Amino acid sequence: VTARKIAMTAMPQLVAAFHSLVGLAAVLVAAAPYLNPGAFGIVGADGEILPVRRIEMGLGVAIGAITFSGSVIAFLKLNGNMSGKPIMLPGRHIINLGTLGAILALVGLWTAAAAPEPWMFWTVTALAFLIGFLLIIPIGGADMPVVVSMLNSYSGWAAAAMGFTLQNSAMIITGALVGSS
């Protein structure tokens, strides 16, 4: 459906749209085992999600959410639905570093917790959606093809992280190849 709505001359927009879908898929794939870990065989003897799986899920959901929201902004800028001019927020570097630090700290806290709370996973997800938006809005439209290339890499790493959670070698290999390209 997306490909049919976008002209072939708008290839960067099409690629950005596809990356947004890959990012959203990674978020949903991370949410599924989080919501039903027993069905995915990722629980320990204590009934909690194994710590290594929490790291994979945390990385997968964070990279996927960043890819989704960043790709949506890239698409909107490239398609002319949003100004191509950089939108500079005051203190954006501090906000971005703080948000990234909070994501990493929450993934660490969620991984280390004996009985992790649901708000930890969902807050990581929300903050990752936010930082994807914040990272891309200050970039001008002329630089969007480079951003789309970077987001392509992110979509691969999100897929690879989710491949580890799902114990799917094809996802790991394909994601790593896309991510490293």
C-alpha positions in Angstrom: 0.0 0.0 0.0 2.8 2.4 0.9 4.7 1.7 -2.3 1.7 2.3 -4.4 1.0 5.7 -2.9 4.6 7.0 -3.4 5.9 7.9 -6.9 9.2 6.3 -8.0 10.8 9.7 -8.1 10.2 9.9 -4.4 12.5 6.9 -3.6 14.0 8.5 -0.4 10.5 9.0 1.0 9.6 5.4 0.1 12.7 4.1 1.9 12.0 6.2 4.9 8.4 4.9 5.0 9.6 1.3 4.8 12.1 1.9 7.6 9.4 3.3 9.8 7.5 0.0 9.3 10.6 -2.0 10.2 11.1 0.0 13.3 7.5 -0.3 14.4 7.7 -4.1 13.7 10.7 -4.3 16.0 8.7 -2.5 18.8 5.8 -4.9 18.3 8.0 -7.9 18.2 9.6 -6.8 21.5 6.2 -6.1 23.1 4.9 -9.6 22.2 7.5 -11.6 24.3 7.3 -9.0 27.0 3.5 -9.5 27.3 3.7 -13.3 27.0 7.2 -14.4 27.8 6.3 -18.1 28.5 5.1 -18.5 24.9 8.6 -17.5 23.7 10.5 -19.6 26.1 12.4 -16.7 27.6 11.5 -17.1 31.3 13.7 -18.5 34.1 12.9 -20.8 37.0 11.6 -17.7 38.9 9.0 -17.0 36.2 10.6 -13.7 35.2 12.1 -12.9 31.8 15.8 -13.9 31.7 18.1 -10.9 32.1 19.9 -11.5 28.8 16.5 -11.5 27.0 15.7 -8.2 28.8 18.8 -6.6 27.4 17.9 -7.8 23.9 14.3 -6.7 24.2 15.4 -3.3 25.6 17.8 -2.7 22.8 15.3 -4.0 20.2 12.5 -1.8 21.4 14.7 1.3 21.8 16.4 1.0 18.4 13.1 0.1 16.8 11.2 3.1 18.3 14.0 5.5 17.4 13.9 4.1 13.8 10.1 4.5 13.6 9.8 8.0 14.9 13.0 9.2 13.1 11.8 7.7 9.8 8.4 9.3 10.1 10.1 12.7 10.5 12.4 12.0 7.6 9.5 11.0 5.5 7.5 14.1 6.4 10.5 16.4 5.7 11.3 14.7 2.4 7.7 14.6 1.3 7.1 18.3 2.1 4.5 17.7 4.8 6.9 19.2 7.3 9.3 22.1 6.8 12.7 20.9 5.5 14.4 23.6 7.6 16.2 22.4 10.7 14.0 22.9 13.9 16.4 23.7 16.6 15.2 23.2 20.2 17.1 25.2 22.9 19.2 22.8 24.9 18.6 20.0 22.5 22.0 18.3 23.1 21.3 18.2 26.9 17.8 16.9 26.3 19.1 14.2 23.9 21.9 13.1 26.2 19.5 13.0 29.2 16.9 11.0 27.3 19.5 8.6 26.0 21.0 8.3 29.5 17.5 7.6 30.9 16.9 4.9 28.3 20.2 3.2 29.1 19.7 3.5 32.8 16.1 2.0 32.6 17.3 -0.9 30.4 20.0 -1.5 33.0 17.5 -1.2 35.9 15.0 -3.5 34.1 17.7 -6.0 33.4 19.0 -6.1 37.0 15.6 -6.0 38.8 14.6 -9.3 40.5 11.0 -8.5 39.7 10.9 -5.8 37.0 8.0 -3.5 36.8 6.0 -3.0 33.6 6.6 0.8 33.7 10.3 0.2 33.0 9.7 -1.4 29.7 7.0 1.0 28.6 9.0 4.1 29.7 12.0 2.9 27.6 9.6 2.5 24.7 8.1 6.0 25.1 11.5 7.7 25.6 12.9 5.9 22.5 10.0 7.2 20.4 10.7 10.7 21.7 14.4 10.7 21.1 13.9 9.5 17.5 11.8 12.6 16.9 14.3 14.8 18.7 17.3 13.5 16.8 15.9 14.1 13.4 14.0 17.4 13.6 17.1 19.5 13.8 18.4 18.1 10.6 17.7 20.0 7.3 15.9 18.4 4.4 19.0 18.4 2.2 20.7 16.0 4.6 17.7 13.7 4.8 19.1 11.1 2.3 22.0 10.6 4.7 19.6 10.4 7.6 17.6 7.8 5.7 20.8 5.8 5.2 21.5 5.9 8.9 18.0 4.9 9.8 18.4 1.9 7.4 21.3 0.8 9.6 19.2 1.3 12.7 16.4 -0.9 11.3 18.9 -3.7 10.7 20.2 -3.5 14.3 16.7 -3.5 15.7 15.9 -6.6 13.6 19.1 -8.3 14.8 18.3 -7.5 18.5 14.9 -9.0 18.1 16.4 -12.0 16.3 18.3 -12.8 19.5 15.1 -12.5 21.6 13.3 -14.8 19.2 16.3 -17.1 18.9 16.0 -16.7 15.1 19.4 -16.9 13.3 18.0 -15.6 10.0 16.8 -12.4 11.7 20.2 -12.0 13.4 22.2 -12.5 10.3 19.9 -10.4 8.0 19.6 -7.6 10.6 23.4 -7.5 11.1 24.0 -7.3 7.3 21.5 -4.5 7.0 22.8 -2.8 10.1 26.4 -2.9 8.9 25.6 -1.8 5.4 
